Amino acid sequence: MKNRLIVLITALAILLLGVPSFSVPVSAAPGSYVIKQGDTLYSIARTLGVQLQALRDSNGIADPSKIRAGQVLTVPGSGQVAQAPVQASSAAPGSYVVRQGDTLYSIARSLGVQLQVLRDSNGIADPSKIRAGQVLTVPGSGQATPVATTTAAQVATPAATATVAPAAVQSVITPPGIYRAKSPEYGMNIFIMGSPATTGRDLGKLTAAGFTWQKTLFQWRQIEGAGKGQFNWAESDRVVAASNAAGVKIIARLDFQPNWSRADCANGQPATYNQAPPDNYNDYADFVNAFVNRYKTGSPYGRVQAIEIWNEPNLAREWGGQTPNAGQYVQLLKVAYAAAKRADPNVTVITAGLSPTETWNSDATPD
């Protein structure tokens, strides 16, 4: 399994887990959108706050998978005369009250701000779910927002419109540097560690397919196998640098214990189990801390955006031959999470993927 590329199309719908944020390119004509590398028709529809089918119909797209970078799309409704968003008289300076028929895309264009900046300033994960009466903060504004005048060519009126449902306004604060995933985002599980000759090819295929995440197994024993605190970062540095250069975010799966971490491997004896938790969970936590610290936000060695703590602990073969024990795994997760966050508060920590199983015995526990 290590020596072949496994392409598992995985919908990462956990914490992470859509496509990176997109904003309408400055060079795009009013009412149009220029496709960028990594876009999918679904992500574009969500970004613009329009119905996917309406976007397909407006552009005669029979197969959504065959769009290409540089292609210019017509935004549905961009040829219609749209009413200019007008602030309610009760709106505070630097704010905007959503009106019936508004879309986040039309509001952003009329206010002259970037769509993504408007989303981030208001903690909006899904642009299609704004509501009439909702109060938005206008980014970078320290004064009342002027009323924008629009023409038919300036504002798109997507199919998904705001509905009248006044609701309390909540303030969403995101700590600087933390990645807020847009759901869904897509990634592939690839094996490029130890394969420098094919790394570029595999990352190229991933990005060509429109995926923006990759998950790679970084074996603990390969990095810290010589002894506790003795690290060999050469290969992991290469993989992280290559992924960063390709614009691909990384989920690092961290498992496969080194022999020194277990008593049953003492004195150079071969490991009883290929995959087993360490005798001292803090040894693993120390490794996680060192790994995240090396690839933290702003590191000269590159960045790893997310880590996965172990793999399939509901299988005995992944848990040292022991009957799977959720309590034991949670203890490992607890110390590893704390260690990771000490190194980089911005890193995303993901629980181990569980294996689907139809049995419940000493070998496997249902996920």
N, C-alpha and C positions, 0 to 999 in steps of 0.2 A: 504494500500500500504506500510505503514511503517513496518508492522509485517510480511511481506513475502519477501523472497529473489527475487528480480527482476533481472533477468540476461538479460540485453540488450547488445547485442554484438555491440559495437560501433566502427566504424573506426574513429579514432581521427586524421583526416587529416588536422587539423588547427594547427597553430603554433607548436603544438605538433603533435602531435597527430598523418612496421617496428618494431621494437623490439629493445631493447638496443643494443649498439654496441657490436660486437663480433670480436674477432681476432682468427686466427687459433691457436689451442692449441699447446704448445711446444711439447707435447708428441705425436702429430699426425705424422704419417709417411709422408715422402714427397709425395705430390700429393693427400693427403687424409685430411679429416676433421672429427673430433669427435664431435658429436652432444651434446650440453649442455642443461641443464634445461632451458626452455623458448624459445628455438629455434623453428622456423618453417622452412619448406623447402623453402618458399618464401624468408624469411629473410636471410637464408644461401646463396641462389642464388645471392641475391643483395650484400651481404657482399663480396662474392668471385668474383663478376662481371661476372657471367655466366648466361646463359639462364636457366630458371626454367625447361623447358621441357628436355633440355640436361642433367640437373642434375638428373631428374627422370629416363630418359632412361639409363644413365650410371650406375644407381644403381638398376634398375628393380623395381622402386617404383610405384605401381599401385594407392595407396591411400596416398597422401602427408600428411594427418592428422594422419597417423599411424607410423610416425617416433618416435624414443624413445631416451632419453638421454643415451649416451654411445655408440650409434650406429656409426660405422665408414663408412663414405661416400667416394667414389672415386670422385675426382674432374675431370670433363670432360676435356680431352686433356692432362692429367698428364702423359700419356704414350707416348706422342709425343715428338720428339726432338724440343725444343724451342730455338730460337736464344737468346743469352744473350743480355739484354738491354745494349746499349752502349751510352754513353753521346755524344752529339754533341760537336764539338770542341768549339762552341761558348758558351757552358754552363758555367755559373759562378761557382766558388767554392761553394760546398755545395748545388748544384742544379742538377736536372736531366731533360733532355729533352725527352719527350715521343716520342717513335718511332712507326711507323706502325707495328701493330701486338702486341704491348704491352698491358697488362692488369695491373690494379693497384695491383692485387694479385701477378702477376709474378714480378713486379717491387719491391714490398715490400720484397719478398723472396730473390731476387737477391741482394738487397742492405743490407739485414740482419736487417730490421727494422720491427716493428709490423705494420700490415696492418692498424689498427685503428689509430695508432699514425701518420702514413703517411696521412691518410684521414683528421684527425683533423688539422695537420700542414698546410694543403692546402685548408681547407674549402670545402672538397668534400663530398657532400651529397649522390651522386649516383656514385659508382665506375665504372659503365658501361659507363659513359659519358665522360671519359677522351678523349683527342684529340691528335693526332699526332702533334708534334710541341709545345704542352703545356709544360711549364717549371714548374717543381715541386721543392719545397723546401725539402731537405732531413733533417728530424728531427735530432737534436743533432749534426749536422755536422758543423764544423767551417772551413772545408777545402774541397778541391776538392774530389768528390766522386770517388773512384776507380772503374774501370770496373770490373763487376762481371762475373765470368765464371760459367757456369751451365751445368748440365747433364740432361738427359731426366727425371730422377727421382726427380729432384729438382724443376722444374718449371712447373706449370700448364698453359695450353694455353686455357682459356675459349673461348666459342663461341663468346661472345661480345668483339670485338676488337676495337682499336682506329681507327678513320678515319682521313684522311688527311684534316684538316681544321684549318690552323693556326689562332690563335686568340690572342688577347691581354691578358696578364696575369694580373689577379686581385688579390690584397692582401686582404684576409679575416681575420679579427681580431675578435676573440670571447673573451669577458671579462671573466676572471677566474670565475668559479663557475656557469655560466649560462648554463642551459641544452639545448643543440641543438638537437632537436628531429629529428629522422630519419623517414621519411614518407614512408609507413604508420606505425604507432604503434597502438597496439590494447589494449583495456581495457574493463572492465565490470562495469556496474552500480550496486553496491551492497549496501545493508542496514545492516550494522553491528553495528551501534550505538545502544546501549542499549541491545545488544545481545551477551554477552561475551561467552555464552555456545556454540554458533555456529560460532563465528568469525574464529577460526582456521579451521573449516571445509570449510567455504566459501572461505577463502583465499587459502586453499589447492586446492579446485576445480578450482579456477581461474588460479593458477600457473600450475596445471596439464594440463590445456587446452592450455597452452602456452601464456597466457596473462600477460602483465607486468605492467598494470595500473589498478587502481580501482578508481571509483568516489563514494564518500560518501557525504551524506547530513549532514552538521554540522549546526544544527539550532542555529541561533543567540539567540533566546529566551531561549534555553536550557543552553547556556553558560553564557549569560549576562542577564538572566531574572529577577534577584532579584533587579536590579537597575543599573543605568549607572556606569560603572567602577567596578561593583561587579561580578567577574568572578568565574565560577566553571569549571575547566579544567579537572576534574577527568576522565570523559568518553572519551573526545576527546584525552587526553593523552594516554589512553588505546588503542584506535583505531589506532592512529598514530604509537605507539610503535609496535603493532602487525603487521601492514602493513610493516613497515621498517624491522622488523625481518624476514618477509616472502620474502623480496626483491621486494616488489611491490610498485611502485610509486603512489602518491596520487594526485587526483584532488579533492579539497574540494569545494563543492557547499555551498555557504553562503547565506542564506536567512531565512525567517520566523521571522518577527519582534517581539521584546518583547512588552508587553502591555505599558510599560512606554514611549515608543518611539512615541506614537500617542495620540492625545488629545481625540479621541473618545473612548479610553480605560482608561481614567483618573478615579481616585477614585475606582479602583478595578473593574470597569465595564468590562464585557467580550468583547473580541475583536469583532468589527463589521465585520471585514474581517479577515479570517485566515491568508491570505497572502497579505500584503500591504506594500508599501514603507513607511519609517518613515517620520514624519512631517519635521524633520531636517535631510537632507541627510548626514550631517557631523557626526551625531550619528552613522550611519552605517559605515562611513569611519573610525571613531575611533575604532569600533569593528574590522574591517578588519585589521587595523594597529596592534591592540593588538594580533589578531590571527596569522598573518604572523610573527610578532616579536617572538611569542612563538615557532613557528615551522620553523624558518628561517634556512638557511644554517649553520651547525655547532652547532645547538641548542642541549642541553643535553636532551631535551624532544622529540627529533626526528625531522624529516624534512617532510614538505609538499611541494612538488615541484610545484604545480599549484593550483590556486583558480579560481572558476567560480563566477562571479558577478551576483547574483540573478538567477531566473529561469522563462522562458516563459513570459516575460513582454508584449508579444503581445496578452495576454489573460486578460480580465478584472478581472477574478477571482484571477489572480496572481498579480494584480496591484490595489488592494483595491477597486474593483468594478468600477473603472474609465475606461473611454474609453482609450485603449492602446495609449500611446503617446511616440513615439521614442525619441523626444527631451528630455522629462523628464528622460527617461532611460539613455540616453547619459550623462546627468548631474550627475546621480548617479554613472555611470561607471567612469566618469572623476575623481570625488573626491576619489572613492574607489581605482582606479588605482594608483593615486598619493600617497595615504596612504600606499598601499601595497609596493610600490617601496621604500618608505622612510624606511620601516622596513627591507626589504631584496631586494636589486636590482636584485638578482638572481631569484626571484620567477616569474613564468609565470602567466600572468593574462589573463583569457579567458572570452569572452563575454557570456552572458546568452544564453542557448539553446532556440531556438524559436520553437513554436508548429506549425506543419503544419495545415492549416485551409483553408476551401473552402469558408469562408464567410468574408465579410469586413463590419463590423458594429460596434456598441458600445461594443459588447462582444468580438470580435476577429478581429485581423488585419492579413492579409496574411504574412507569413514569407518571 
